[in-house]
Amino acid sequence: MTTELKAPVHRWRAFAVLAVSYFMTIVDLTIVNVALPTIGRELHFSESNLQWVVTAYSVTFGGFLLLGGRAADLLGRRRIFMLGLVVFTAASLGAGLATSEGFLIAMRGLQGFGAAVVLPAALSIVMNMFAEGAERNKALGLWGGIGAGGATIGLITGGLLTRYAGWEYIFFLNVPIGVGALLLAPRIVPESRLDVVRRRFDPLGAVTVTGGLLLLVYTLSKAPEVGWGSARTVTLLVVSAALLLAFLIVEMRIDTPLMPLKIFRLRTVAVANTVGMLLGGSFFAFIFIGTLYMQQVMGYSALQAGSAWLAASLTSVALAGLSQVLVTRLSAGPVMAIGMALVGGGALWATQVPLHGHFWSALAGPFFIAGAGTAFGFIPVSIAGLTGVSEQEAGLASGLLNTSQQLGGAIGVAIASTVAATHFKTLIGEGNTLTAALTGGFQWAFWVCAAVAFLALPVTATLSRRKVTAAEIEGAVPVLEADRAG
């Protein structure tokens, strides 16, 4: 039961404030990608640490997303929304002022935590402001469209700001937006929370899963330097596994777990989250590696690299309608398989990038194919992830999908970067030129992206060929279409 603390006034004005705040957190998933080479040069990043500018945000975003949603429901959605905005805005200012790699990575992690608080609180307020029916569907359709465009706009905006203002301004941009939203929220955003007697959280679950994943990504990124068989690498991997095991034990034993494991008894939910994690791991890593290849080998500027991704984004948008139709006619499983095969095929094609490639001959084809794959991947994953879920668990199921995709992306970027760095180091040691070594490292990383995507194919085959109704699509797609933002 939800208790209203203040009558909602000017709902569409409130929606605008919430949507702009949400859009800001989604844009920050990709806005730094095209600025990475510039940031690396100016702050003297090591090659293995550069990925942390991306993964620090993704891991904390995904790791604390469910806890952020729980806190919003129990403590007050507007209150928690504003708290998340304060954290996100302050961390953005800190990131723009960073003069060392350690401080920038820390601020990006704090940004991710702020985003994990803002997103579920904002979406819960939207769901609570609009009654179920046409008006809510309109609001959620707009919400999904805003999220879906976030990735492309983030890449292009990052390129523009890096070229004409400086990489710092990709973070400074959030400050006036965040301050403006904080000033408007108390006036026009309604407050609400769940009416419960006992407010129980699961901070231990959030800390163990996020700590375990952060340690795993850190260990993978440092392994090429210290050695895969070194005592340090082995020890850290064991500690990471222990933390993740502790998370599962906590979730099984407490009364109000952050992630009730019983929800995975629904095969559609289990398959959707598994495929969603693999989709995030393959495509987000593909964006990361593809952007570095364009800038470090092809000599693209940040703006050129950001604009090049329009090929994938526009293809995805153009095929979104067809994807929904196919889910209705074929069921979610076969469409997921098509999507993951296309993402994997695009990455596989990219393994053939030449030493001195050009966009139209080397990357345009892979980008179009992978972009098509995201349309046939994210949409059926979103639909399947909510199919058969009760109304009371819809928020949990939605949060799980976001979490799976963000954490999959962080791990995928870490693995692909580690493979690229390891092979680069080997090729340099064999006397290859810098450009040849970079190209060889990126080629191996593209192989990783393809392999991760193809791993999803046998998983999709376990999903029954149950037809999805138009009503289920209408209820699922608007809420979760924003997952395609990555």
PyMOL commands that set and color helices and strands:
alter all, ss='L'
color gray80, all
select helices_A, chain A and resi 11-27+33-42+52-75+77-96+101-129+134-148+150-164+169-172+174-188+203-226+231-253+261-265+267-296+302-308+310-330+332-350+359-386+391-429+434-460+470-485
alter helices_A, ss='H'
color red, helices_A
select strands_A, chain A and resi 2-4+192-194
alter strands_A, ss='S'
color yellow, strands_A
deselect
rebuild
show_as cartoon
